[in-house]
Every structure is written in structure tokens, then in C-alpha cells.
Amino acid sequence: MDRIRIALAKGRLAEDAVKLLKKAGYRVPHEILSSRKLIFNIEDEQVELVLVKPADVPIYVEYGAADLGIVGRDILLEEGRSLYEVLDLKFGQCKFVLAGLPGFREKQLTHRRVATKYPRFAKEYFRKKGEPVEVIELTGSIELAPLTGLADWIVDIMQTGRTLKENGLMVYEDICPVSARLVVNRVSMKTRRKEINKLIERLKSQVERSEN
């Protein structure tokens, strides 16, 4: 039988995901976070881990190249892929916020620009609010946009708020919470339900145990 393949988002989430898998009893190879290899088998389990860029995790899962994925909810909201989101893993916790320079929210502008790494999410957020804006996609240093006049506001994820504060920005609105999620391919959930549900339950039990 083919192994169940789990796509892990590279970086900090992968570190936390590996910790969770180990606590749940999976013998994850110790070199997974330091090796240049991208595919790893878990001993004594029909499970395979693949490391991919965070934004690619939903793509691998939607197209069936991976049966499951562990990725941040920010990526899921931005990508809007057809997946089953089955479990909040309770790590990688932060939140989407609307931020900008102090006092700028109250200014009446006919044309407002918003900088973000999450253009799809930002457009949907302002569409629901009925506020017309121009969304500018950036790939880094989002906080710089209001300081240079590139944008009036930013939509970004925030953990502690330290970066915003150090750059003289303030949060105008908490949009929604974000954390790591376990997602499943729709076909795999039907064809390999027993194996996948067993894996989900093992992780769920560990998440609940960690909260208590």
C-alpha cells in the first residue's frame, strides 16, 4: 500500500509540526530539519513527509500530490483551494490585522491604497466591508509602505506587534486569528478515510493534551 504523504510548510511551522508528530508517536527522522533532502519516510509507519514552500502546500494537497498538509491558515485564506480543513493544530498562532500610521484611518480619501502579501484575502476583506481600495501586492517589508507613501494601510499577519510599534504604526482592526491547520485532499479523504482518520485522531489527541 502506498504511504500517506504529508506536505509540511518549510520554516518555523515545520519545526513545530515535527515536534507535534513526535509527541504523537511518529518516529520522524532526526535530520529532517537540517538535511537538504525533501522527502522523508517515517519508520514503522506508512507515512511520508515532504517539505515544500508554505504557499505550495495547498497546491500539493489539492492536486493529490500529497494526501494531507500542515500549513498556516493565512496561506489557506489567501489561496482559497478546495480542501478539507480538519484540525486546528494550535501552533504558529498570530492574526491578520489592518494597520497604518496613527490617525490615518479617520482621513477621508477618495482613493485608498493597501499594501499586503495577501492580495486575494485583502480584496475580499474590503469587498465585504464595502470599501473600495486599490490593493498593492508586496513580497517583503510591508511596514515600509505607509512610511514611504506607497500605501495608506497594510493588511498583514501580526504575532507580537513589535515590528509595527518600532516602525510607528498602529493596529486599526484585528481581522481574524491565524494558526497552523491540518488539511486533507478531498479524494484521499474518501479513498483512504480509515488511515487518515487514524492519523487525525493521533494528532488531535496530542493537541488536546498539550492544551490541558
NUNULO-707790 format. One line per field, with one value per residue: residue number from 1; residue in three letters; x, y, z of N, C-alpha, C in turn. Coordinates in Angstrom, 1 decimal. Layout:
# NUNULO-707790
marro <- c(NUM/...)
kese <- c(ala/...)
nc1 <- c(X/...)
nc2 <- c(Y/...)
nc3 <- c(Z/...)
cac1 <- c(X/...)
cac2 <- c(Y/...)
cac3 <- c(Z/...)
cc1 <- c(X/...)
cc2 <- c(Y/...)
cc3 <- c(Z/...)
This chain:
# NUNULO-707790
marro <- c(1/2/3/4/5/6/7/8/9/10/11/12/13/14/15/16/17/18/19/20/21/22/23/24/25/26/27/28/29/30/31/32/33/34/35/36/37/38/39/40/41/42/43/44/45/46/47/48/49/50/51/52/53/54/55/56/57/58/59/60/61/62/63/64/65/66/67/68/69/70/71/72/73/74/75/76/77/78/79/80/81/82/83/84/85/86/87/88/89/90/91/92/93/94/95/96/97/98/99/100/101/102/103/104/105/106/107/108/109/110/111/112/113/114/115/116/117/118/119/120/121/122/123/124/125/126/127/128/129/130/131/132/133/134/135/136/137/138/139/140/141/142/143/144/145/146/147/148/149/150/151/152/153/154/155/156/157/158/159/160/161/162/163/164/165/166/167/168/169/170/171/172/173/174/175/176/177/178/179/180/181/182/183/184/185/186/187/188/189/190/191/192/193/194/195/196/197/198/199/200/201/202/203/204/205/206/207/208/209/210/211/212)
kese <- c(met/asp/arg/ile/arg/ile/ala/leu/ala/lys/gly/arg/leu/ala/glu/asp/ala/val/lys/leu/leu/lys/lys/ala/gly/tyr/arg/val/pro/his/glu/ile/leu/ser/ser/arg/lys/leu/ile/phe/asn/ile/glu/asp/glu/gln/val/glu/leu/val/leu/val/lys/pro/ala/asp/val/pro/ile/tyr/val/glu/tyr/gly/ala/ala/asp/leu/gly/ile/val/gly/arg/asp/ile/leu/leu/glu/glu/gly/arg/ser/leu/tyr/glu/val/leu/asp/leu/lys/phe/gly/gln/cys/lys/phe/val/leu/ala/gly/leu/pro/gly/phe/arg/glu/lys/gln/leu/thr/his/arg/arg/val/ala/thr/lys/tyr/pro/arg/phe/ala/lys/glu/tyr/phe/arg/lys/lys/gly/glu/pro/val/glu/val/ile/glu/leu/thr/gly/ser/ile/glu/leu/ala/pro/leu/thr/gly/leu/ala/asp/trp/ile/val/asp/ile/met/gln/thr/gly/arg/thr/leu/lys/glu/asn/gly/leu/met/val/tyr/glu/asp/ile/cys/pro/val/ser/ala/arg/leu/val/val/asn/arg/val/ser/met/lys/thr/arg/arg/lys/glu/ile/asn/lys/leu/ile/glu/arg/leu/lys/ser/gln/val/glu/arg/ser/glu/asn)
nc1 <- c(0.8/0.5/2.3/0.9/1.1/2.4/2.4/4.6/4.9/7.8/10.2/9.5/7.0/7.3/9.2/7.6/5.6/7.0/7.7/5.1/4.3/6.2/5.6/3.1/3.8/5.1/7.9/9.8/12.4/15.5/17.1/15.5/15.1/17.5/18.7/19.2/17.5/14.2/12.2/11.0/10.8/8.7/9.7/8.4/5.8/3.3/3.8/4.8/6.8/7.0/8.8/7.9/7.5/5.7/3.4/3.0/1.9/-1.0/-1.5/-0.1/-1.7/-4.3/-4.2/-3.5/-1.0/0.0/-1.5/-2.2/-1.7/0.3/-0.1/-0.1/-3.0/-3.3/-2.2/-4.0/-6.3/-5.6/-5.0/-7.3/-8.0/-9.5/-10.1/-10.2/-10.3/-9.3/-8.3/-7.4/-4.2/-3.0/-0.6/1.9/0.5/-1.1/-2.4/-4.5/-4.2/-5.4/-3.5/-1.7/-0.5/-0.8/-3.9/-4.6/-6.7/-9.0/-9.0/-10.6/-10.5/-10.5/-9.3/-7.9/-5.0/-3.8/-1.3/0.0/1.0/-0.9/-2.9/-5.4/-6.9/-7.0/-8.5/-10.9/-11.6/-12.0/-14.0/-16.2/-16.6/-17.4/-15.8/-14.1/-10.9/-7.5/-5.4/-2.2/0.3/3.0/6.2/7.8/8.8/6.4/5.6/6.9/5.5/3.3/5.0/6.5/4.7/3.7/1.4/-1.7/-2.6/-1.9/-2.4/-1.7/-0.1/0.2/2.2/3.4/3.3/5.4/7.1/5.5/5.0/7.7/8.1/6.4/3.7/0.2/-2.4/-5.4/-7.5/-8.3/-8.5/-8.8/-8.1/-5.1/-3.6/-1.6/-2.9/-4.3/-4.8/-6.7/-6.7/-9.5/-10.3/-8.5/-9.5/-11.8/-11.0/-9.0/-9.9/-10.0/-7.3/-6.4/-8.2/-7.3/-4.7/-5.4/-6.8/-4.8/-3.1/-4.9/-5.5/-3.1/-2.8/-5.0/-4.1/-1.9/-3.0/-4.2)
nc2 <- c(-1.2/2.2/4.9/7.3/10.6/13.5/17.0/19.4/22.7/24.6/25.9/27.7/26.6/24.0/23.0/23.1/21.4/18.9/18.5/18.1/15.8/13.9/13.9/12.7/10.2/9.4/8.4/10.5/11.2/12.3/14.1/15.7/18.5/19.6/18.5/18.5/17.0/16.4/14.7/12.4/9.3/7.9/5.7/2.5/3.3/3.8/6.4/9.3/12.2/15.4/18.3/21.5/24.8/27.2/28.5/26.6/24.3/24.0/23.6/21.3/19.5/19.9/19.0/16.4/15.4/15.3/13.8/14.9/18.1/20.4/23.6/27.3/29.1/31.5/31.2/29.4/31.0/32.9/31.4/29.9/27.3/24.1/22.1/19.9/21.3/20.2/20.2/22.4/23.1/24.5/25.8/28.2/30.6/33.6/36.7/38.2/41.6/45.0/47.8/50.9/54.3/56.4/57.9/58.0/56.4/57.8/59.7/61.2/59.8/59.7/57.8/55.0/53.1/49.9/47.9/44.6/41.2/39.4/39.6/38.5/37.8/40.4/41.9/40.6/41.0/43.9/44.0/42.8/44.7/46.8/48.8/50.6/50.0/50.2/47.5/46.6/44.4/43.2/41.7/41.7/43.5/44.9/46.9/49.1/50.4/52.3/54.2/55.3/56.4/54.7/53.2/53.5/52.0/48.8/45.2/42.5/39.7/39.4/38.9/39.6/42.3/44.0/44.8/46.5/48.5/49.5/50.7/52.8/52.4/51.5/49.3/49.1/47.4/44.1/41.4/38.6/35.4/33.4/30.3/27.2/24.7/21.5/20.0/18.2/16.3/16.1/13.8/11.8/11.7/10.3/7.8/6.8/6.9/5.5/5.3/7.9/9.1/7.9/9.0/11.7/11.6/10.8/13.0/15.0/14.2/14.6/17.4/18.3/17.3/18.8/21.3/21.1)
nc3 <- c(0.0/-0.8/0.8/3.1/2.3/3.7/3.4/4.5/5.6/5.0/7.3/10.4/11.0/10.2/12.0/14.4/13.6/13.3/16.0/17.1/15.7/16.6/19.3/19.1/18.6/16.3/14.5/13.5/11.2/12.5/11.1/9.5/9.6/9.1/6.9/3.3/1.8/0.6/0.9/3.3/4.9/7.5/10.0/10.6/10.0/7.6/6.4/4.8/4.7/3.1/2.4/1.6/0.1/2.0/0.7/-1.3/-0.2/-0.1/-2.8/-3.5/-1.9/-2.9/-5.5/-5.1/-4.9/-2.4/0.4/2.8/4.5/6.4/7.3/7.6/8.5/7.2/4.7/3.6/3.6/1.7/-0.6/-1.1/-1.8/-2.8/-0.3/2.5/5.7/8.6/11.2/13.8/14.7/16.7/17.0/15.8/16.1/15.3/14.0/11.5/10.6/10.2/9.6/10.1/9.8/12.8/13.2/10.5/9.7/10.0/8.1/5.2/2.2/-1.3/-2.9/-1.9/-0.9/-0.3/1.0/0.9/1.5/0.9/-1.3/-2.4/-0.1/1.1/-0.7/-0.6/2.0/2.1/0.2/1.5/3.4/2.0/1.1/-1.3/-2.5/-3.6/-4.1/-3.4/-4.1/-2.3/-1.5/0.7/3.8/4.5/6.3/5.5/3.5/4.3/5.5/3.4/1.7/-0.2/0.3/2.0/4.1/5.6/5.2/7.1/8.7/12.3/15.2/17.7/17.5/17.8/15.6/14.1/16.0/16.4/14.0/14.1/13.6/13.9/15.0/13.4/13.2/14.3/12.3/11.8/13.5/13.2/12.7/12.6/10.5/9.8/6.8/4.3/1.3/-0.9/-2.3/-1.3/1.3/1.0/-0.2/1.4/4.0/6.5/7.3/7.3/9.1/11.4/11.7/12.0/14.4/16.2/16.1/16.9/19.6/20.8/20.5/22.1/24.5/25.0/25.4/27.9)
cac1 <- c(0.0/1.2/2.4/0.2/2.1/2.0/3.3/4.9/5.4/9.1/10.4/9.1/5.9/7.8/9.8/6.5/4.9/7.8/7.5/3.8/4.3/7.0/4.8/2.0/4.3/5.7/9.4/10.3/13.9/16.1/17.8/14.6/15.1/18.8/19.1/18.7/16.5/12.9/11.2/11.4/9.8/8.7/9.9/7.3/4.5/3.1/3.7/5.9/6.8/7.6/9.0/7.6/7.3/4.3/2.4/2.7/1.3/-2.4/-1.5/0.2/-2.8/-5.5/-3.9/-3.3/0.5/0.1/-2.8/-2.5/-0.8/0.3/0.2/-0.8/-4.4/-3.1/-2.0/-5.3/-7.3/-5.1/-5.0/-8.7/-8.0/-10.6/-9.5/-10.9/-9.6/-9.9/-7.8/-6.5/-3.1/-2.8/0.8/2.0/-0.6/-0.9/-3.7/-4.5/-4.6/-5.3/-2.6/-1.3/0.0/-1.8/-4.8/-4.8/-7.9/-10.1/-8.9/-11.5/-9.8/-11.3/-8.6/-7.1/-4.2/-3.5/-0.2/-0.1/1.5/-2.1/-3.9/-6.7/-7.5/-7.3/-9.6/-12.2/-11.9/-12.6/-15.2/-17.2/-16.8/-18.0/-14.9/-13.3/-9.5/-6.5/-4.6/-0.8/1.0/4.4/6.7/8.5/8.8/5.1/5.5/7.5/4.6/2.8/6.0/7.0/3.6/3.2/0.1/-2.3/-2.7/-1.4/-3.0/-0.6/-0.2/1.0/2.3/3.5/3.1/6.7/7.6/4.6/5.3/9.0/8.0/5.5/2.4/-0.8/-3.4/-6.8/-8.6/-8.0/-9.4/-9.1/-7.0/-4.4/-2.7/-1.4/-4.0/-4.2/-5.7/-6.7/-7.2/-10.9/-10.3/-7.9/-10.4/-12.8/-10.4/-8.2/-10.6/-9.6/-5.9/-6.3/-8.8/-6.4/-3.7/-6.1/-7.1/-3.5/-2.7/-5.9/-5.3/-1.9/-3.2/-5.8/-3.3/-1.0/-3.8/-4.6)
cac2 <- c(0.0/3.5/5.7/8.5/11.7/14.8/18.1/20.3/24.1/24.8/27.0/27.5/25.7/22.6/22.7/22.8/20.2/17.8/18.3/17.5/14.4/13.1/13.7/11.8/8.8/9.2/8.4/11.4/11.2/13.4/15.0/16.3/19.9/20.0/17.9/19.1/16.1/17.0/13.6/11.5/8.2/7.6/4.3/1.7/3.8/4.1/7.8/10.0/13.7/16.2/19.7/22.5/26.2/27.3/28.8/25.5/23.2/23.8/23.2/19.8/18.8/20.0/18.2/15.0/15.1/15.0/13.5/15.9/19.2/21.3/25.0/28.3/29.5/32.7/30.7/28.8/32.0/33.6/30.5/29.5/26.0/23.1/21.2/19.8/21.8/19.2/20.4/23.5/22.5/25.4/26.5/29.2/31.5/35.1/37.2/39.2/42.9/46.2/48.7/52.1/55.4/56.9/59.0/57.9/55.7/58.8/60.7/60.9/59.7/59.2/56.7/54.4/52.0/48.9/47.0/43.3/40.0/38.6/40.4/37.9/38.0/41.8/42.3/40.0/41.7/45.2/43.9/42.5/45.9/47.7/49.9/50.4/50.2/49.6/46.5/46.5/43.2/43.3/40.4/41.9/44.8/45.5/48.0/50.3/51.0/53.6/55.2/55.9/56.9/53.8/52.8/54.2/50.9/47.4/44.1/41.6/38.9/40.0/38.0/40.4/43.8/44.7/45.4/47.6/49.6/50.0/51.5/53.9/52.0/51.1/48.3/49.7/46.3/42.7/40.9/37.2/34.7/32.5/29.3/26.1/23.8/20.2/19.9/16.9/16.2/15.6/12.4/10.9/11.6/9.2/6.6/6.4/7.5/4.9/5.6/9.4/9.4/7.4/10.0/12.9/11.3/10.8/14.4/15.7/13.8/15.3/18.8/18.4/17.0/20.0/22.4/20.9)
cac3 <- c(0.0/-0.8/2.0/3.2/2.2/4.3/3.0/5.6/5.2/5.5/8.2/11.8/11.1/10.0/13.3/15.3/13.1/13.6/17.4/17.3/15.1/17.5/20.6/18.7/18.5/15.0/14.6/12.4/11.1/13.3/10.2/8.6/9.6/8.7/5.6/2.0/1.3/0.7/1.2/4.4/5.4/9.0/10.3/11.2/9.7/6.2/6.3/4.2/4.8/2.1/2.8/0.5/0.5/2.6/-0.3/-2.2/0.5/-0.5/-4.2/-3.4/-1.4/-3.7/-6.7/-4.8/-4.8/-1.0/1.0/3.8/4.6/7.6/6.8/8.2/7.9/6.4/3.3/3.2/3.3/0.5/-1.7/-1.4/-2.5/-2.5/0.6/3.8/6.8/9.6/12.6/14.3/15.5/17.9/17.0/14.7/16.3/15.1/13.5/10.4/11.1/9.3/10.3/9.4/10.7/13.7/12.7/9.1/9.4/10.0/6.9/4.2/1.0/-2.5/-3.4/-0.8/-1.3/0.8/0.7/1.5/0.9/0.8/-2.1/-2.5/1.2/1.4/-1.6/-0.1/3.3/1.9/-0.5/2.4/4.2/1.1/1.0/-2.5/-2.3/-4.6/-3.3/-3.9/-3.6/-2.0/-1.1/2.0/4.4/4.3/7.2/4.9/2.6/4.8/5.8/2.2/0.9/-1.2/0.6/3.2/5.1/5.3/5.8/7.3/10.0/13.4/16.3/19.0/17.3/18.0/14.4/13.8/17.0/16.2/12.8/14.3/13.0/14.9/14.5/13.4/13.3/14.3/11.2/12.2/14.1/12.3/13.3/11.7/10.3/9.1/5.6/3.6/-0.1/-0.9/-2.8/-0.3/2.5/0.7/-0.6/2.5/5.2/7.8/7.6/7.5/10.4/12.5/11.8/12.5/15.9/16.9/16.3/17.7/21.0/21.3/20.6/23.3/25.7/25.1/25.9/29.3)
cc1 <- c(0.9/1.2/1.4/1.2/1.5/3.0/3.4/5.4/6.8/9.2/9.9/8.0/6.3/8.4/8.7/5.7/5.6/7.7/6.2/3.8/5.1/6.2/3.6/2.5/5.0/7.2/9.9/11.8/14.5/16.7/16.8/14.7/16.5/19.3/18.6/17.7/15.1/11.8/11.8/10.3/9.9/8.8/8.7/5.9/4.5/2.8/5.0/5.7/7.5/7.7/8.8/7.5/5.9/3.2/2.0/2.0/-0.2/-2.5/-1.2/-1.0/-4.0/-5.3/-3.6/-1.9/0.8/-1.3/-3.2/-1.4/-0.9/0.8/-0.5/-2.1/-4.3/-2.9/-3.3/-6.3/-6.9/-5.3/-6.5/-8.9/-9.2/-10.0/-10.5/-9.9/-10.1/-9.4/-7.0/-5.4/-2.5/-1.4/0.8/0.9/-0.2/-2.3/-3.5/-4.9/-4.6/-4.5/-2.2/-0.7/-1.1/-2.6/-5.2/-6.2/-9.1/-10.1/-9.9/-10.7/-10.7/-10.6/-7.6/-6.3/-3.8/-2.4/-0.3/0.6/0.3/-3.2/-5.3/-7.5/-7.9/-8.4/-10.9/-12.6/-12.6/-13.9/-16.4/-17.5/-17.4/-17.1/-14.0/-11.8/-8.7/-5.6/-3.2/-0.1/2.5/4.9/7.6/8.5/7.6/5.0/6.1/6.6/3.9/3.8/6.6/5.9/3.1/1.8/-0.4/-2.3/-2.0/-2.3/-1.9/-0.9/0.7/1.0/2.3/3.2/4.3/7.2/6.8/4.9/6.6/9.0/6.9/4.1/1.5/-1.8/-4.7/-7.8/-7.9/-9.0/-9.8/-7.9/-6.4/-3.6/-2.5/-2.6/-3.6/-5.2/-5.6/-7.3/-8.6/-11.0/-9.7/-8.8/-11.5/-12.2/-9.5/-8.6/-10.1/-8.2/-5.7/-7.0/-8.0/-5.3/-4.2/-6.3/-5.8/-3.0/-3.6/-5.8/-4.1/-2.1/-4.0/-5.1/-2.4/-1.7/-4.1/-3.4)
cc2 <- c(1.2/4.2/6.9/9.6/13.0/15.9/19.1/21.6/24.2/25.9/26.7/26.5/24.2/22.1/22.3/21.5/18.9/17.5/17.6/16.0/13.5/12.9/12.7/10.4/8.5/9.3/9.2/11.4/12.5/14.5/15.8/17.8/20.5/19.5/18.6/18.2/16.8/15.9/12.7/10.5/8.1/6.1/3.7/2.3/4.0/5.5/8.4/11.5/14.3/17.7/20.6/23.9/26.4/27.6/27.6/24.3/23.0/23.3/21.7/19.0/18.8/19.0/16.7/14.5/14.8/14.7/14.5/17.0/19.9/22.6/26.0/28.7/30.7/32.3/30.1/29.9/32.8/32.7/30.1/28.2/25.1/22.0/21.0/20.3/21.1/19.5/21.6/22.9/23.3/25.9/27.4/30.3/33.0/35.6/38.2/40.5/43.9/47.2/49.9/53.1/55.9/58.0/58.9/57.3/56.7/59.7/60.2/60.9/59.2/58.0/56.2/53.2/51.2/48.0/45.7/42.2/39.0/39.3/39.8/38.1/39.4/42.3/41.8/40.7/43.1/45.1/43.6/43.8/47.0/49.0/49.7/50.8/49.7/48.7/46.4/45.3/43.4/41.9/40.5/43.3/45.6/46.8/49.3/51.1/52.3/54.6/55.9/56.5/55.9/53.3/53.5/53.2/49.7/46.4/43.0/40.7/39.5/39.0/38.8/41.9/44.6/45.4/46.6/48.8/50.2/50.9/52.6/53.6/51.5/50.1/49.1/48.6/45.0/42.0/39.4/36.5/33.7/31.5/28.2/25.2/22.5/20.2/18.6/17.0/15.5/14.1/11.4/10.7/10.5/7.9/6.0/6.9/6.9/5.3/7.1/9.7/9.0/8.4/11.2/12.7/11.3/12.2/15.2/15.4/14.5/16.8/19.1/18.2/18.2/21.2/22.3/21.0)
cc3 <- c(0.0/0.5/2.0/3.2/2.8/3.9/4.1/5.1/5.8/6.5/9.6/11.9/11.0/11.4/14.3/14.9/13.4/15.1/17.7/16.8/16.1/18.8/20.3/18.5/17.2/15.1/13.4/12.4/11.7/12.3/9.3/8.5/9.2/7.3/4.4/1.3/1.5/1.0/2.3/4.7/6.9/9.2/11.0/10.9/8.2/6.0/5.7/4.3/3.7/2.6/1.5/1.0/1.0/1.6/-1.2/-1.5/0.0/-2.0/-4.2/-2.9/-2.3/-5.0/-6.4/-4.7/-3.3/-0.5/2.0/3.8/5.9/7.2/7.6/7.6/7.0/4.9/2.8/2.8/2.0/-0.7/-2.1/-2.2/-2.0/-1.7/1.8/4.9/8.0/11.0/12.8/15.2/16.6/18.0/15.8/14.9/16.1/14.6/12.3/11.0/10.0/10.1/9.4/10.3/11.6/13.1/11.3/8.8/9.3/8.8/5.8/2.8/-0.1/-3.1/-2.4/-1.3/-0.1/0.3/1.5/0.8/0.5/0.0/-2.2/-1.2/1.4/0.5/-1.1/1.2/3.0/1.0/0.4/3.3/3.3/0.9/-0.3/-2.2/-3.5/-3.7/-4.1/-3.3/-3.5/-1.5/0.2/2.5/4.2/5.1/6.5/4.0/3.1/5.1/4.6/1.3/-0.2/-1.0/1.9/4.4/4.7/5.9/5.9/8.5/11.0/14.5/17.6/18.8/17.4/16.7/14.0/14.7/16.7/14.9/12.9/13.7/14.1/14.2/14.6/13.6/13.3/13.3/11.6/12.7/13.0/13.1/12.3/11.6/9.5/8.0/4.9/2.2/-0.1/-1.3/-1.8/0.9/2.2/0.5/0.5/3.9/6.5/8.2/8.0/8.8/11.6/12.7/12.5/14.0/16.7/17.2/17.1/19.2/21.6/21.4/21.8/24.5/26.0/25.7/27.4/30.2)
